[in-house]
Amino acid sequence: MNPVGRDIIVLGGSAGAGLAIQTFLPDLPRTLPASLFIALHRVPSVPAAGVMFDPNGEDLFTRLLARSTQLVTGPARDRHPFETGHAYVTPYDRHLVLENGVMCLEQSPKEQHWRPCIDVLFKSAAVTYGRRVIGVLLSGMSSDGTAGLWQIKKRGGVAIVQDPVDAEYSVMLDSALAHVTPDFVLPASAIAAKLVELAGPPSSSARRPRILIVEDESVIATNLQRSLTQMECDVIDWVPTGEAAIELAKRERPDLVLMDLHLAGALSGIDAARWIWEKLQIPIVYCTAHTDAETLRAVQTTESYGYVAKPFQSDAVRAAIQLALGRREKELR
């Protein structure tokens, strides 16, 4: 039994990684209760460690994997939701970023001299999904993946490193082992069995919900933070402006934002909530003393997951949080 619920598996590698993936991916069952995301360093139309990519046509490596594995395998699609029992391959010349329930493809600047970059995928998974993540670093000849694997470990995920002795190229693995203490160092042939052992659906008891409070009155924010702690929620922080809320939400990816409508900065709570939902898909529960028709109409212009009126009552706050998180969990299944 998996008490944590690790349903996000990110795989990264460079030279030699394609062969490693082909070694263990066929052994993963179609019923695997996790989604896999693969980021490999590749050069267009040049075979590299068994991987060929045609930028003007179909990804030949993805076609090869799809024929050899029970998992439903295909290229990652921008803004598309993902499913368990599926493997998603990052297209050439795009970074893959995981957000709440969707994949995002970006042509932002290269990192570690590569696009796709392993660190980009690993870090986004760690920030968004924390303990639910399993990171697997495979053969390669750069240091890409080290920082991302470190983030996965920092946030409670599991780190797996291919045994350098088993790999075609060990530079990437040696870099990771020098900076990260992995949970497992395994030959490629043993990785599938370990993933099956570790993978599982997220449990409602796996961790405390992480909540960001956006409130410009310090006394109210402090009291709300105390109440949430008693409800066994982890409060990331409280901030008084929409601008600060956006920056913190981007960095910490909370499970939920409690958003006041009238804030100290230039952005209103409505504006900040709209940005956070559209860019990060983090659910918003509004908190305000204003319950007039105009305020309610403004709230309805955004994707609201609930509304709590001030002065706060603990039972009402608890119910709003549970309903919002329950709704979001169903949406992500």
C-alpha positions as CSV (number, residue, x, y, z in Angstrom):
1,M,0.0,0.0,0.0
2,N,1.3,3.5,-0.8
3,P,0.3,5.9,2.0
4,V,1.6,9.0,0.3
5,G,0.1,8.6,-3.2
6,R,2.8,9.2,-5.8
7,D,1.0,9.6,-9.1
8,I,3.4,12.0,-11.0
9,I,6.5,10.3,-12.5
10,V,9.0,12.5,-14.4
11,L,11.8,11.0,-16.4
12,G,14.8,12.8,-17.8
13,G,18.0,12.0,-19.6
14,S,20.3,12.7,-22.5
15,A,22.7,10.5,-24.4
16,G,21.9,6.8,-23.7
17,A,18.6,7.6,-22.0
18,G,16.4,6.5,-24.9
19,L,17.8,3.0,-24.6
20,A,17.3,3.0,-20.9
21,I,13.7,4.0,-21.2
22,Q,13.1,1.4,-23.8
23,T,14.4,-1.2,-21.3
24,F,11.9,-0.5,-18.6
25,L,8.9,1.2,-20.0
26,P,7.5,-2.0,-21.6
27,D,7.3,-3.5,-18.1
28,L,4.9,-0.9,-16.8
29,P,1.3,-2.0,-16.7
30,R,-1.6,-0.2,-18.4
31,T,-3.2,0.1,-15.0
32,L,-0.3,2.1,-13.5
33,P,-2.0,4.7,-11.2
34,A,0.3,7.4,-12.3
35,S,1.1,9.7,-15.2
36,L,4.6,9.7,-16.8
37,F,6.3,12.7,-18.4
38,I,9.5,12.3,-20.4
39,A,12.1,15.0,-21.2
40,L,15.0,14.0,-23.3
41,H,17.8,16.0,-24.9
42,R,17.5,15.5,-28.7
43,V,18.8,17.0,-31.9
44,P,16.5,17.1,-34.9
45,S,16.9,14.4,-37.4
46,V,20.1,13.1,-35.8
47,P,20.1,9.7,-34.1
48,A,21.2,10.1,-30.5
49,A,21.4,7.1,-28.2
50,G,18.5,5.4,-30.1
51,V,16.4,8.5,-30.4
52,M,15.4,10.1,-33.7
53,F,13.3,13.2,-34.1
54,D,11.9,14.7,-37.3
55,P,10.8,18.3,-36.6
56,N,8.7,18.3,-39.8
57,G,6.8,15.1,-39.0
58,E,6.0,12.7,-36.2
59,D,8.3,12.0,-33.3
60,L,9.9,8.7,-34.3
61,F,11.0,7.9,-30.7
62,T,7.4,8.5,-29.4
63,R,6.1,6.1,-32.1
64,L,8.7,3.5,-31.0
65,L,7.7,3.8,-27.4
66,A,4.0,3.6,-28.2
67,R,4.5,0.3,-30.0
68,S,6.5,-1.2,-27.1
69,T,4.6,-0.2,-24.0
70,Q,1.2,-0.9,-22.5
71,L,0.9,2.7,-21.5
72,V,-1.0,5.1,-23.8
73,T,1.9,7.0,-25.2
74,G,2.1,10.2,-27.2
75,P,3.5,13.7,-27.3
76,A,2.7,16.2,-24.6
77,R,0.1,18.7,-25.7
78,D,0.0,22.3,-24.6
79,R,-2.8,23.1,-22.1
80,H,-4.1,19.6,-22.2
81,P,-5.1,17.6,-19.1
82,F,-3.2,14.4,-18.4
83,E,-4.3,10.9,-17.2
84,T,-2.9,8.0,-15.3
85,G,-1.7,5.1,-17.3
86,H,-0.4,7.5,-20.0
87,A,3.1,8.5,-20.9
88,Y,3.8,11.9,-22.4
89,V,6.9,12.8,-24.4
90,T,8.1,16.4,-24.5
91,P,8.3,17.6,-28.1
92,Y,11.6,18.9,-29.5
93,D,12.4,22.6,-28.9
94,R,9.8,23.0,-26.1
95,H,10.0,23.0,-22.3
96,L,7.4,20.9,-20.5
97,V,5.9,22.5,-17.4
98,L,3.4,20.8,-15.2
99,E,0.6,22.9,-13.7
100,N,-2.4,21.9,-11.7
101,G,-3.8,19.1,-13.9
102,V,-2.5,20.3,-17.3
103,M,0.7,20.3,-19.3
104,C,2.1,23.5,-20.7
105,L,4.6,23.7,-23.5
106,E,6.9,26.7,-23.6
107,Q,9.5,28.0,-26.0
108,S,11.1,30.1,-23.3
109,P,15.0,30.4,-23.3
110,K,17.1,27.3,-23.3
111,E,18.3,26.1,-19.9
112,Q,21.4,24.1,-19.4
113,H,21.8,24.7,-23.2
114,W,18.8,22.5,-23.9
115,R,15.1,22.8,-24.8
116,P,13.5,20.7,-23.5
117,C,15.3,21.0,-20.2
118,I,15.0,18.3,-17.6
119,D,15.4,20.8,-14.7
120,V,12.3,22.7,-16.0
121,L,10.1,19.6,-16.0
122,F,11.4,18.3,-12.6
123,K,11.2,21.7,-10.8
124,S,7.6,22.4,-12.1
125,A,6.5,18.9,-10.9
126,A,8.2,19.4,-7.5
127,V,6.6,22.8,-6.9
128,T,3.1,21.8,-8.0
129,Y,2.9,18.2,-6.7
130,G,5.4,17.9,-3.9
131,R,5.4,14.5,-2.3
132,R,3.3,13.1,-5.1
133,V,6.4,13.2,-7.5
134,I,8.8,10.4,-8.4
135,G,11.8,11.7,-10.4
136,V,13.9,9.4,-12.5
137,L,17.3,10.6,-13.9
138,L,18.9,8.5,-16.6
139,S,22.0,8.3,-18.7
140,G,23.5,11.6,-20.1
141,M,26.5,13.8,-20.6
142,S,25.5,17.1,-18.8
143,S,24.5,18.3,-15.3
144,D,20.9,18.9,-16.4
145,G,18.5,17.3,-14.0
146,T,20.6,17.7,-10.8
147,A,18.8,20.9,-9.6
148,G,15.4,19.5,-10.5
149,L,16.0,16.2,-8.7
150,W,17.2,18.2,-5.7
151,Q,13.9,20.1,-5.7
152,I,11.9,16.9,-5.9
153,K,13.7,15.6,-2.8
154,K,13.4,18.9,-1.0
155,R,9.6,18.9,-1.4
156,G,9.2,15.3,-0.2
157,G,9.2,13.4,-3.5
158,V,11.2,10.3,-4.4
159,A,14.5,10.5,-6.4
160,I,15.7,7.6,-8.5
161,V,19.0,7.6,-10.3
162,Q,20.1,5.1,-12.9
163,D,23.2,3.2,-11.6
164,P,26.2,4.9,-13.4
165,V,27.7,1.5,-13.9
166,D,24.6,0.4,-15.9
167,A,24.4,3.6,-17.9
168,E,25.9,4.3,-21.3
169,Y,27.0,7.7,-20.1
170,S,27.4,8.5,-16.4
171,V,28.2,12.3,-16.4
172,M,24.6,13.3,-15.7
173,L,24.2,10.6,-13.0
174,D,27.5,11.5,-11.3
175,S,26.5,15.1,-11.1
176,A,23.2,14.2,-9.4
177,L,24.8,11.8,-7.0
178,A,27.3,14.5,-6.0
179,H,24.6,16.9,-4.9
180,V,21.5,14.8,-4.2
181,T,21.0,11.8,-1.9
182,P,18.7,9.6,-4.0
183,D,16.2,7.2,-2.6
184,F,17.2,4.5,-5.0
185,V,20.2,3.9,-7.4
186,L,19.0,1.2,-9.8
187,P,19.9,-0.4,-13.2
188,A,17.4,0.4,-15.9
189,S,16.1,-3.2,-15.8
190,A,14.9,-2.7,-12.1
191,I,13.3,0.7,-12.5
192,A,9.9,-0.5,-13.7
193,A,9.4,-2.8,-10.7
194,K,10.3,0.1,-8.3
195,L,7.9,2.5,-10.0
196,V,5.1,0.0,-9.7
197,E,5.9,-0.4,-6.0
198,L,5.9,3.3,-5.4
199,A,3.1,4.6,-7.6
200,G,-0.4,5.2,-6.3
201,P,-3.3,7.6,-6.3
202,P,-3.1,10.7,-4.1
203,S,-4.7,10.1,-0.7
204,S,-6.8,12.7,1.1
205,S,-4.6,12.1,4.1
206,A,-1.3,12.2,2.3
207,R,-0.6,15.8,3.3
208,R,-2.1,18.9,4.8
209,P,-3.5,21.3,2.3
210,R,-1.2,24.3,1.6
211,I,-3.0,27.6,1.6
212,L,-2.1,31.1,0.8
213,I,-3.9,34.0,2.5
214,V,-4.3,37.3,0.7
215,E,-5.5,39.9,3.2
216,D,-4.4,43.5,3.8
217,E,-5.5,43.7,7.4
218,S,-2.9,42.1,9.6
219,V,-5.1,41.3,12.5
220,I,-7.6,39.5,10.3
221,A,-4.8,37.6,8.5
222,T,-3.2,36.5,11.7
223,N,-6.4,35.3,13.2
224,L,-7.3,33.4,10.0
225,Q,-3.8,31.9,9.9
226,R,-4.3,30.6,13.5
227,S,-7.7,29.1,12.6
228,L,-6.3,27.4,9.6
229,T,-3.4,25.9,11.5
230,Q,-6.0,24.5,14.0
231,M,-7.8,23.0,11.0
232,E,-4.5,21.1,10.1
233,C,-3.8,23.3,7.1
234,D,-0.3,24.5,6.2
235,V,-0.4,28.3,5.7
236,I,2.3,29.2,3.2
237,D,2.1,32.8,4.2
238,W,-0.2,35.8,4.1
239,V,0.3,38.8,1.9
240,P,-1.5,42.1,1.6
241,T,-1.4,42.8,-2.1
242,G,-2.5,41.1,-5.3
243,E,1.0,41.6,-6.8
244,A,2.6,39.7,-3.9
245,A,0.0,37.0,-4.1
246,I,0.8,36.3,-7.7
247,E,4.5,36.1,-7.1
248,L,4.1,33.8,-4.1
249,A,1.6,31.6,-6.0
250,K,4.0,31.3,-8.9
251,R,6.8,30.2,-6.6
252,E,5.0,28.0,-4.1
253,R,1.9,26.7,-6.0
254,P,-0.5,26.4,-3.0
255,D,-3.5,24.1,-3.2
256,L,-5.9,26.9,-2.5
257,V,-5.9,30.7,-2.2
258,L,-8.1,32.6,0.3
259,M,-8.5,36.0,-1.5
260,D,-9.8,39.2,0.0
261,L,-11.5,41.4,-2.7
262,H,-10.1,44.8,-1.5
263,L,-6.4,44.8,-1.2
264,A,-3.6,47.3,-0.5
265,G,-1.9,47.2,-3.9
266,A,-2.9,48.3,-7.3
267,L,-4.5,45.0,-8.2
268,S,-7.9,44.1,-6.8
269,G,-8.5,40.6,-5.4
270,I,-10.6,39.9,-8.5
271,D,-7.7,40.8,-10.8
272,A,-5.2,38.8,-8.8
273,A,-7.6,35.8,-8.6
274,R,-8.2,35.9,-12.4
275,W,-4.5,35.8,-13.1
276,I,-3.7,33.0,-10.6
277,W,-6.5,30.8,-12.0
278,E,-5.8,31.5,-15.7
279,K,-2.0,31.0,-15.4
280,L,-1.7,28.5,-12.5
281,Q,-5.2,26.8,-12.2
282,I,-5.1,27.3,-8.4
283,P,-8.6,27.4,-6.9
284,I,-9.7,30.6,-5.3
285,V,-12.1,31.1,-2.3
286,Y,-13.0,34.7,-1.8
287,C,-13.1,36.3,1.6
288,T,-14.8,39.6,2.1
289,A,-17.1,41.7,4.2
290,H,-19.0,42.9,1.1
291,T,-21.9,40.8,0.1
292,D,-23.8,43.3,-2.1
293,A,-25.0,42.4,-5.6
294,E,-22.2,44.3,-7.4
295,T,-19.5,42.4,-5.5
296,L,-21.2,39.1,-6.2
297,R,-21.4,39.9,-9.9
298,A,-17.7,40.7,-9.9
299,V,-16.9,37.4,-8.2
300,Q,-18.9,35.6,-10.9
301,T,-16.7,36.9,-13.6
302,T,-13.9,34.7,-12.4
303,E,-13.5,31.0,-11.7
304,S,-14.6,31.0,-8.0
305,Y,-14.5,27.9,-5.8
306,G,-16.4,29.5,-2.9
307,Y,-17.1,32.6,-0.9
308,V,-16.8,33.3,2.8
309,A,-18.2,36.4,4.4
310,K,-16.4,38.4,7.1
311,P,-16.4,38.3,10.1
312,F,-15.1,34.7,9.7
313,Q,-16.7,31.8,11.4
314,S,-14.4,28.8,11.6
315,D,-17.0,26.3,10.6
316,A,-17.8,28.3,7.5
317,V,-14.1,28.6,6.5
318,R,-13.5,24.9,7.1
319,A,-16.6,24.0,4.9
320,A,-15.5,26.3,2.1
321,I,-12.0,24.9,2.0
322,Q,-13.2,21.3,2.1
323,L,-15.7,21.9,-0.7
324,A,-13.2,23.8,-2.9
325,L,-10.5,21.1,-2.5
326,G,-13.0,18.3,-3.0
327,R,-14.2,19.9,-6.2
328,R,-10.7,20.4,-7.5
329,E,-9.7,16.9,-6.7
330,K,-12.6,15.5,-8.7
331,E,-11.6,17.8,-11.6
332,L,-8.1,16.5,-11.6
333,R,-9.0,12.8,-11.7
